[in-house]
């Protein structure tokens, strides 16, 4: 059983989340006169609910930076983005671009698409933690033999999560790249209308790149998280979980970021506005010839600022929720 699934946490948790989630998780984990198999099944179900809630909390917390990352990654595909100042590379542009969003769309613009993000994140993150928990609970020896084997649970979780939840991810990305206060009010209905028009092929455009991004990213994140927790056993559990989670997110996200740029750009193709539809290989050649190597790192600054708290809050919230249903 991995450390991140059995580590008790101390005080300092989000009480508001606990009051809502605690009764649900306790009902799932009720263990009066049940078999070991039933207990394991309930623990896996609890992990799925806790993971889903943790993903929503973390994504809502860092939603402004998430939107900024996507806007910068796709900026050169939209003329409007260039007029707003997006598309620059460097940390000095984060604050100015956030102010541009507020100026043109109001403060609510920073959280545009967050409802869809949560609708996507709850099942996606729940599936991730559920599969990783199942792997270590039912096959503990198979995934603890080596570093390579420790990558497998996260890889499986990422692949399944993407396949199940990809249409919501595409819709979320398209809603987040809309700009302008009046455009945003009808953007959600327009996005789903266009996706229905595009059919299966359009809805799942770029899923190959999404798998190429997510599978290694989650494999690295979960593996690095467990490894760092083992080395931080002398630290308070809450801080160890936060630090290990944040660092694992940084490692996983940085290594695959150029592929993530391609994924986002493929997802917004077919939206109209003169955006040409290309394969990932042609899009990669287009970026290289028009923007150089920096084009593959567009949006990295807000991504690095975002990913540490996002993954850290995800793991800490998950660990605390799980601690609420363990026997005292």
N, C-alpha and C positions, 0 to 999 in steps of 0.2 A: 504493500500500500504506500503510495508516494507521500512525501512530506506535505505537499500543498493540500492534500485531501484529509489529513489527520491532525494538522497543527492547530492547537487551541489558540484563540486570540484573547487579548486583554481588553480592558475598557478603552473607550475612545471611538466607538462605532457610531454609525448614523442611526439614531434612535427612530427617526421617522420611517426609514426603510424597514427596520425591524418590527415596528408595530403593525405594518401592513403585511409583511411577508412571514413573520413568525408563526401565526396561527395556521397558515397554509402549509408551511413546511412541517410543523409539528403533527398535523393530521396525516401528512404523507408518511412520516417516520414513526407513527404509533406502532409499537412492537409488542403488544400484549399477546402472548402465546401464539407466535408465528414461527414458521420454520426458518432455517438459515437462508434458504433460497428466497423466501419472501422478504426477509430483512435486506438481503443484498439488492433485490429489485426495488425496494422502497428507497434505499440509499442512492441508487442510480437515478430514480425519479426525482429525489430531493436535489441531487446535483444538477439535474437539468433545469429545475425551477430556479435554484440559486444562481446558476450560470446565466440564465436569461435575464433575471433581475439585475445582476451585476453588470451585464453588458449595457443595459438601458441606462443605468445610473452613470456609468463611465462615459458613454457617448454623449449623454445630455450635458455633462460637466464640461466636455471639451468640444462641443458642437461648433462654436465659432471658428476654432482653428481647423476643424475638419472641413468646414465649408471653404475656408480660405485655401486649403491645400488643393481641393478639387478645382476651384476656380483658377488657380495658377497652373495646374497641370493641363487644363484644357484651354487656357487663355488664348493661345495663338490660333485656335480654331474659330474664335468668335471676334468679329470686329468690335463689338460693343465692349468687350473686355479690355481691349487695347486702349479705348478711350477712357476707361475708368482707371487705368494705370496698372492693370494686372499683367503678369507675364515677366516681371522683373525677377531676377534671382539674387537673393541675399537677405540676411536677417533684418536689415534696416527697413525693408519694405513691409514687414508684418504689421506694424502698428499703423502705418499710413494706409494700407489696404483695408484693414479693419475699419478705420475711420471712413474710408470711401463707401463701404457697405452701409454703415450707419447713416451717412449723409444722403445716399440715394434711396435707401429702403427703410430707414429707421432701425431702432435697436432690435426689433423682431426679425430683421433680415439676417442677423447673425445666427439665428436658430432655424432658418428656412430649411425645410426638409427633415427636421428632427423627428417629427411624428413618424414619417416613413422609416427613418433610421431606427427608431425603437421597434416598429413593427417588423423590421428586418432583423434587428439585433437580438430580440428576445428568442426567437427560435434558433437563430444562427449560433449565438453564444451558448444557449442551452444545449444544443446538439454537440458543440465542441466539448464542453465539460462532461456531458453524459457519456460520450464515447471514450474520452480519456479515463474517466472513472471506471467504466466498464472494462477497459483493457487491463488496468492495473488490479482491479478487484477479482476478475475471473481468470486472468492469465498473468499472475504477478511475476513468474519466473521468466516468461518469454520476453519481457520488455525491460528487464533490469540487468541483463547480461553484459551489455556494452553500451558505449555512447551511441553507436549506430542504432541499436535496438530501441534506445530511449527516444529516438526521433519518430518511430513508427506510430505511436498513439496520436500525436499531434497531427501527423500527416494524414492519417485516416480521418480524423475529426474535421480537418480543413476541407478535404475533398468532399465528404458527405454534406457538410454545411453549405458549401458553394452550390452543389448540384440541387439541393432542396430549395435554397433561398435566393437563387440568382435573379429571378425576375424582380423581386423587391429591391435588390441592390441596384439594378439598372434604373428602376423608377426613382429611387432615392438620388442617384447621381444626377439624373436629368432634372429633377426638381431643384437640386442645389445649384445648378449652373444657371438657372433663370435669374435675370437681373431686372430691377425696376419695380416700384411699388405696385403699379397696376398690373403688370405682367404676372406677378407672383400669385395673385388671387385666383387666376384661372389656370395656372401652370399644371397643377396636379391632374385635373380632368383632362387637359390637353395631352399630358404625358401618357396617361393610360389609353386615351383614344388612339394616339399614334402607335403605341405598342401593339394594340389590337390590330391595327392596320398592317403593321410590319409582320405580324404572325410569329410563329415559333423561331424562324431564322433570325428575325430582327431582335426579338426579346432575348435570345441567348447569344447574340453577337458578342464575341470577346470572351466567351466562357473558357476557351482554351487558355487564354492569357490569365484569366482570373484564377484558374487552377494552378497555373505556373507560378503565380504570385502567392496564393494563400497556402498551398500545401507546404512548401519549404518554410514559409514565414511562421506558421503555427507549429510545425515540427521543431524548428529552432527555438521558438519562444517557450514552449512547454518543457523542452529538454533543458534549456539554459536556466529556466526558473527552478526546476528541481535541483539542478547542480549547485546553483548559488545558495539555495536554502540550506543544503547540506553543509556548505562552508560558513554559513552565518548562524549556526545553531546557538552560539553564545549570545546573540543579540535578542532583544525583546521580539517576540513573534510578530507583532503587528508591524514594526519597523522593518524587520527582515523580509516580510511578505511584500511590503510596499517597494523596498529597494530592489529586491530580486525581480519582482514583476516589471518594474520600470526599466531595468537594465535589459531584461529578456526582450521586451518590446523594442527597445532601441536597436539591439543587435539584429533581430529578425526583420525589422522594417528597413533599416539602412541597406542591408545586403541585397534586398530585392526591389529597391525603390525604382530603378529604371524600368523594370517590368510593370510596376504599378502605374507609372505614367502611361505606358502603352495601354494598359487595361482601361483606365479612365477615358482615354481618348477614343478607344473602340466603342465604349458604352454610349457615348453621345453621338456617334455617327448615326445618320438616319433621322436626325431631328429637324432637318431642313436647314434654313439659313445658309445655303450654299456649301454645307460641309460634305466633302467628298467621302464616299464609303470606300475604305481600303482594307486589305488584309493587314495583320499585325506586322508582317515582314515589310510590306510597302510603306506602312506608316512609320516604321523604324527608319527606313531609308529616307523618307520625307523629312523626319526630324533631324537626322544627321546632315542632310544636304542643306537645310534651311536654317537650322539653329545651332549646329555643331553638337559637341558632346554635352554642353551645358543644358541643352534641351531635354536630355534624359533625367536631369536632376531638378527640373523646374518644380517648385513647391516643396523642396526638401526642408527649407528652414521652418515653416509652420508645421510640417510633419514631425520633425524632431522635437519641437516644442510640445506638440500634441501627444505624441505616442507614449512618452514616459508616464505622464499622469493617467492617460487612458488605460494602459495595461496595468499600471500599479493599482488604480482604483478598482479595476475589474477583479483582480486577484484578492485584494483586501476585502471588498464587499462580499465576494464569494466565500472566502474563508470565514468571515464573521457570520454570515447567514448559516453556513454549515455548522458552526459552533453552537448556534442557538438550538439545534435539534439533537445534539449529542447528549447522551446521559451525563448528568452533572455528578 
